[in-house]
Amino acid sequence: MVAMDRHETPRYNHQLYVYYITKRNHDYWKNKKVPFEKPYPILGNYGDYILLKNFFGNVTKRLCEKFPESPYVGTFYGTEPALVVQDPDLIRLILVKDFFYFHGREVCKYVDREITTQSIFFTYGDDWRVLRHSLTPLFTTSKMKNMFHLIKNCCRVFENVLEEKATVKSFEINSIIKYFIMDCVGACLFGVEINAMEKHSQNPIVKISKEIFPKSTTRGIINVLRGIWPSLFYALRLKLFPEVITMFFTDLLECAFKDRQRNLSQRQDFIDLFMKLRQIKYLVGDSIRIIKNGRVQKVNLGVTDELLIAQCVSFLGAAFETPSTTLSTTFYDLAKNPKYQKRAIESDDNYFASNMNEIEFDSRIDDAACRLLSDETLRLLPSLANLTREVMEDYTFPTGLKVEKGTRIHIPVYHLQRNPKYFPEPNKFDPRRFLPEAKQTIYPFTYMPFGEGHRMCIAMRFAKMQMLAGFATLLKKYEVAVDDTTPQELTIDPRIIVTTPIENIQLKLIARQHAL
C-alpha cells in the first residue's frame, strides 16, 4: 500500500472545491425543465465572449438559434445561470407589464461600489425611479427645440470640415462623425464649446470620452469580470471606469457651477438642471412600488456631487458613443447601397427646399429617408446586443416557470432584430422595413435598439436629433462612396459594452453636381 504524501490531501481538497464551484449550478436549468446547452466549467456557454473572441450578441444568438421554438433558453453566463428570454410576449411582461419584478439591471447590489455606477443606467429601485423622473425634463420637445440652434452651429462647422475632406482620396468617417457628435454634446448638455471638429483630440472632453468606451483588451476583461463575477471583481479592488473619469467630471462640474454663478445662464442645459438639483439637496419622487400596487409612497434621494458626476459619465457615454457609431455605419451602408442613397438625397433635397435651405427643428425631418436608414442601421447594429435585467422578487411566468430573486435575465435584442421570423432576409440592409405601412407589421418587442418600456434610453430623442442633423448636412452637398480601403464587412468588437465595429470605416466624398 502506497503511503499518501501529507501535502496531497489538501491539494486534492482544493481541486474538489474548484470543481464544485465551477459545476455547482450545472443542473440548475435541467431541474427547472428549461432547454439549455451543456456548459463548460468556468466559461459556461459564453467562452468565446469571456475570452474576447466573439461579440456578446453573436454568442447569445447562437444559443437562441439552437432552441428556436422555446420561449426562453437556459444559459450559464460563466458560472452563473442566466435566462435568455426570446419570446416577444414574455419580453413585454418583463419590460412593461410586470416591470416591477425586473426593474434592476444585473449585479444590482454592487452599484454603490463606485461613483460612476450610481448613474441612471446602472442603478435600480427607488433611486432609479426618482432619478428618471428628475432627469426626464432635460429631454422634452421644448428643451430640445431650444437646444437646436447649438446643433445648427455645429452643422455649419461640419460643412467646412466636409469641404476639406472632399479634397482627399478617402478618409476615416468614424473620427469625423465622433468629433461632430462630441461638439453637439458639449454645447447642448455641458454648455462648453469643445471645437473637436477643428482641434480634434486637443480638447480634454474628447480625451476623456475615449476612456469611457476604449477599444482595449484590458477594458474588455474588466467588463467581463464585473458582469459575471462582481464579488471577485470588487474583492480585487478593480473599477469599471478609471479614476481619471471621476476626477475630470469633478473638476468640470466645479468650474461650470462657478462660471454659471458669475454669469447667469438661460441655456437650460445639463449644467443648469444640475445646479437646481444641487440647491434643493433632495430629490423627491414616488417609490418604485407604485408600479406594483398603485400606492403612492414618497421617497427622498440625497443630491451629492458624486451622484451628479455619475450622471455626467452616463450621459456623455450614451449621447456620444451610440449616435456617432450609428451615423458612421449608416453612411457606410449608404455607400454600399447607392439606390438607397439616391432616395435619401431626394428626400434631403425636399426637406431643405421646404426650409429655405436651412436645417430646422421640424418633425418633417423625422419622417424623411434618413430616419428610415438610421432605423435599419440600428436594427442591424443595436446599441446594446442584450438587455440585462435582474429578478427583484420571485416571479412566475405564464408558462409556469418560476425564477427566484437575483436571477439574471437576458433579452437578446441583436438576435431578435436579425431573426428571419420577424425580419425576412435579416442580414440584408433594407430601409423599406421602416416605411409607415411596413413598420406597422413589425411584431412588438422584436425591435428595441434603444431598449423598451420603462427603462428605454432617456436620451434617445436627443441622440436621434444629432444623427438626423448630421445626416442631412452631409447629404446636402455630397454623396458617400466606398473605395479599395473600405472594409467589405464590419466585425463587432467584443471588448466594448456598446455595439461598436472594430474596423475604421474609410469612405470618400463626392461633391454633388446639382446640390442645393
N, C-alpha and C positions, 0 to 999 in steps of 0.2 A: 504494500500500500504506500503510495507516494504521499509524503507529508506536505501540507499546504503552507506555502510561504506566509508569514504573518502579515505581509502587506497586500496579499492577494484578495482577501475577503473585502476590505474597504473599497478596493478598486472595482471589484465585482458589484458591490452595492451601488457605487456611483454610476456604473453602466446601467444597472437596473433602473435607477432613478431617472437618468436621462431618457431611457427607453419609455418609461412610464409617462414622463412629461410630454414627450413628442407624440405619443399614441393614445393618451388617456381619453380623448374625445372622439376617437375614430368610429365608434358605434353610435355617435350622437344622432345622426340623421337616419340611420338604419332603425333605431329604436322608435323614431317618430314616423317611420314609413314614408320618408321623403326621398325621392330618387337622388342619387349622388354618385360621383365618380370616386373610386378608391383613391385616397390621398397618399402622398409621400410623407415620411417623417419630417418634421420641422417645416418643410416647404408647403405641405398641404397640396392644394390644387393650383397654387399660384407661383410655382417655382420659376417660370420664365419671367414673371413680373418682379418677384423678390430679388432675383439675380440680375435684374435690369436688362434682360434680353428681349423682352417684348412689352408692348404697351398694355396697360391695365385693361382697356376696353377690349382688345383682341383676345386676351385670356378669358375674360368673362363671356365674351361672345361664343367662343369655342365650347365652353361648358353648357351654355344655354342651347346651342345647336345640337348637343348630344341628347337632350331631352326636350324636343320641340313642342310636344303636346302637353307637357306638365306645366301647371301654373307657376311653379317655383322649382328651384334646384337647390339641394343642399350642397354647400361647398365648405372647404376648410381654408380659411384665409390665414396661411401659415398654420399655426396650431389652434386657431380659434374658429369655431363654427360660424358660418355666415349664410343667411338665407337669401338667395338671389330670386327676387320676385319678378317674373316676366309676363304675367297676365295683366293687361291694362286695367281691368275692372278691380283687381285687388290693389293695384298701384293707386287707383283713385281713392280707395279706402285709406291707404297709408298716408297719402299726401293731403287729403281733403277731409273726407267724412269722419274718419277716426284718427285725425291728425294728433289729438292729444296723446295717444299711446305711442306715437312715433316722432315727437317734436324735436328730439335731440339728434345731433349727428353722432358719429362714432366717438368713442373714448371721452364721453361727456365729463366724467369725474376728474379729468385731468386739465380742464380748460383754465383753471386758476393757477397752473404751474408756471405760466409765462404771461407777461403783459400782453403780447401780441395775440395770444389765443383767447383773450377776453372780448374779442370783437363779435359783431353781429353774425359773422359767418360761422364761428365755432361754438358760441355759447348756446344755451338752451333754457327751457322753463320760463320762469317769471322774468329773469334778466333779459332773455331774448325777446320776449313779448313787449316789455317796456322799451327796450332799445328800438325795436322795429317801429313801434308807434311814434317814438320821438324823432327818428331819423327820416321817416317817410316824407314829411313835408318838404324836404330838400329837393324832391324829385316830382313835385306836382307840375302840371302843364304850365301854370303861370310862372313858376320858378324857372323852368327850362326855357320858356319864351324870353324871360328877362336875361337869361344867360346867353341866348343865341347870338347876340351881337359879338360876343367874345369869340365864338366859334367862327363867325364870319371873318373876323380879323385873322384868325389862324388860317382860314381858307385862302385869303389873299397872299399870305406868305407862302402857303403851299403851292400856289400857282407859280410864284417866282422860282421856287425850288424845282418844280417840274419843268419849267422852261430851260433850266440849266441841265437837267438830266436828259432832256430830249436831244442834247448835242452829243451824247456819248453812245457807244455801241449798245451797251446794256448796263443795268445797274441792279443792285440788291433792293428790291422793293420793300422787303421786311423792315429794313432800317428806316427808310424814308417815312413809311406809314407809322412806325413806332414814334418817331420824332413829332409827326403831326398830331397823333393822339396825345402824346405827352404834353404838348403845348396847350391843347384843349383842356386836358385835365387840370393842369397847373392854373390856367386862367379861370376856369369855371368853379373848381372846387376849393383850391387853396389861395386864390387871389394873387398869384405871382406870375410874372412874365418869365417863362423859362427860356424861350428862344432856342429850343432844342433843334429846330429845323435849320437854323442859321449857324449856331455854335456847336451843334452836335453834342458830344459827350462831355463838354466842359461843365455843364450845369450839375450841381450836386444831386438834384432830384432825379436826373437821368441816371446818374451812377447808382443811387440808392434803389431805384426801381429794378435795376438788374440784379440786386441782391434778394429780391422777393421771389422771383422765379428764375434762378440761374440755370443754365444748361451745364450742370456739373454732376459727376458721379457721386461726389460726397453728399450733395443735397439729395440726390436720388436715394441713397442709403438712409439718410436721415428721415425722409418721407416714409419709407417702408418701415423702419424701426418704430417710429411713433405710431403709425397707423395700425400695426399688428401687435407689437409688444410694448405698449406705452409704459408699463411699470418698469421694465428693463431700461427703456429709453431715459426716463427721468431718474432712475437709480444711478445711471451713468452720468447724470447732470448735463445731459445734452439739451439743446434748444432747437425748436423747429425753425426759428428765424434768428439770424445772428444779432448780437447785442448792438452792433453798429446801427441797425434799423431803428431800434428803440431810442438810442441816443440822438439820432438825426431828427426824428419827429418830436422829441422833447425840445430840442433847440428851435425847430421850425415853429412849433406852436407858441413857444415863449416869445419869440421875435414877432410873430404875427399878431399876437394879443397886444403886445406893447405898441406896435405900429397902429393898430385899429383904435387903441385908446387915445393916441395922439391925433389921429386923423379919422374923424367919423366916417364910416363907410355905409353906403346904401347898396352894396353888392348883393347882400342876402345869400351869400355863398356858404360853403362848408365852415369857414372860419367864423363868420357872423353867427351861425347856428351854434357852434361850439362855445362861443363867448356867452351866449344866452344860457346855454345849459350849465356852464361853469358858474354863472352868477346865481342860478336858482338852487344849486348844490344837490338837489334830489330830483330824480325823475319819478313821476307817479303814474301808474297805469293799472290796468286790470290784470289780475292773476291769470296764468295760463289755464287754470281750472275752469274759467268761464266757458272755454270751448267744450269741456266735458259735461258740465251740469247747468250751465247758463247762469250760475250765481255770480253776482258782482262782488269781487273782493279786491280792494285796492292794495297795491304793494309799492314799496319805495326801492329805488336803486340809487345809491350814492354816486355822485359825479366826481370822479377823481381825474387827475391828469393822465394816470395810467389807462383809464377807461377810454379817454379821448384819443390817446396815442394808438390804442388797439384799433379803433375805428378808422384812423388815418391809414394805417397799413392795409386794412381790409379793403377800403375804398380805392386806394391807389392801385392795388393789385387787380381788383375787379373792373375798374373803369379804364385801366390801361391795357392789360395783357389780352383780355378777350377781344375787345374791339380791334386792336392792331393785328392780331393773328387772323381774325375773321376777314377783315378788309384786305389784307395781303393775299390770303388764299382765294378770296373772291376774284381779285384781279388775275390771279394765276388761272383759275377756272375759265375766266373770260378769254384770256389769251389762248387757251386750248380749245375754246368753243366759239369761233368767230361769229356764227349765226346768232348766238345769244347776245354777243357783244353788239352786233348791229342793231338789234331790237332795243338794247339798253341805251344806246346812243340816241336813237329816235325818241325814246321816252324822255331822256335827259334834255334833248333839244326842246321838246314840247314844254317841259317844265320851265326852262329858262325863258322861253318865248313868252310864257304867260306871266312871268315875274320880272319883266323888263331887264332880263339878263343878269339878275341878282339871285343869290341863294337866300331864301327866306324861311322862317319857321312857319311851315304851312303843311297842313295834313296831306296835301296832294303829293308831296314828295314821298310820303309813306306808302302811297298806292302805286308808285312808279316801278319800273322794271328793276331798279336797284334793290328794292325791298324783296322782290321775288328771288333775286340772285343771292342776296345775303342769307335769306331763309334756307335756300337749298345748300349753300355752303355750310351753314350751321347744322343742317341735317347730316351732312357727311362728316363734319368735324364739330360735334357739340362741345361746349366749353368744358364740361365735366363728363367723362366717359361713363361714370357711375354716380348716382346719387346715393349717399350713405346715410343711413338712419340707425337709431338705437331704440330698442323697445324700452319704454319708460315705465310701463306697468304691464303685468301679464295680460296677454291678448289672445283671443281665439278667432281665427279666420273663419269665414262661412264654410270652408271646406272641412272644418273640424280640427285643423292643425293648431295646436297651442304653442305659442312662443313665450318664453319667460323673460322677465325684466333683465335687461342687459344684453339680450341677443342682438347681434349685428344684422341689419337688413341692407341689402344692396339692390338698387334699381338700375338695370343695365341699359342706360339711355343709348349708348353707342350701338348696342346690339339691336334694340327696338327700331332705331332710325335707319338701320341697314338690313332690316328683316324683310324679305320679299313678300311675306304675308301681309305686310302693311304698306310697303313701298315697292312696287314692281320694278325690276331691274335696279336694285338698291344701290349698286356701286356706280351707276351712271349719273352724271351731272345733268339734271333736267329741271330747270326752274318752273316749268309748266305745272309741276305738282302743287304750286302755291298760287296759281290763278284762283280767283274767288270761287268759281264753281268747283274746281278740283279740291281746294282747301277744305271745303265743307265735307268732303268724303273721307278725310283723314280721321282714323279712329282715335277718339280721345285718349290721352295719356300714352301715345306712341311717339309723339314729337315734343320733346321737352329740352331744347338746347340751353335754356336759362333756368331749368328747374320748373316746378309747377306747384300750385297750391299755395299754402300759407308761407312757405319759405322760398318762393320764387325770388330770383335775384332782384333786390331792391333797386339796383341801378340799371336795370335792363333798358328802360326807355332812354336814359341818358347815353348809354353805350350805343344804342341804335342811332340816336341823333348824331353822334360823332361820325359813325360809319357812313350814314347816308350823305352827310355833308361832304366828307372826303371823297366818296364815290362820285357824287355829282360834279365835284370840282375837277377831278381828273378827266372824266369823260367829256367835259365841256370843250376841251381843245385837243384831246389826244385819244389814240387807241393804244391798247397794250398788245404786245406780241411776244411769242417765245423766240429763242434763238438756240444755238448749239450748246449754250451753258445752262439752259433751263432744265431742271430735273424733270424726267418723264413722269415720275410718280412721287408722292410725298410719303415719308415714313414718320410716324408719330414717335416723339421722344418719350421713352418710358421713365425718364428721370424727373419729369416735371408733373406737378399735380394737375394743372390745366392742360388741355389738349393743344399741343404745340408741335409743328413739324421740326424734324432735325435739320432738314436742308435749308440753306439760304435760297430764296426764290429770285433768280435772275430773270428780268424781263427787259424789254426795250419799249420805248415810247415812240409812236409815230404820229406826227402832227396831222390833224385832220384838215383836209383841204377846204372844207366848207363849214368850219367851226363858226359858232355864233360870235 
